[in-house]
């Protein structure tokens, strides 16, 4: 039983660290995906031809 009392604090801190790191990496992954989508949308809008009025159009 004394082994559990000795190892339990380290295990709890290790699990907390693991959950925190997992949350950070998941947030980073989601942010990178959102940035890639926004960049793709911006590139698609930039690639579309824009209609500019000619000198004879009103």
C-alpha angles and dihedrals in degrees: 000000000000089000090061092050090051098045101036098078092050092048093050092049090047092052092048090051091048093051092047093050092046090053091049093050092046091050090049091050092050091048092050091050092049091048091050091050092049091048091049091050091049091049091049092051091047092050093055113098112247120222112232119190113249124224093265099046122094 
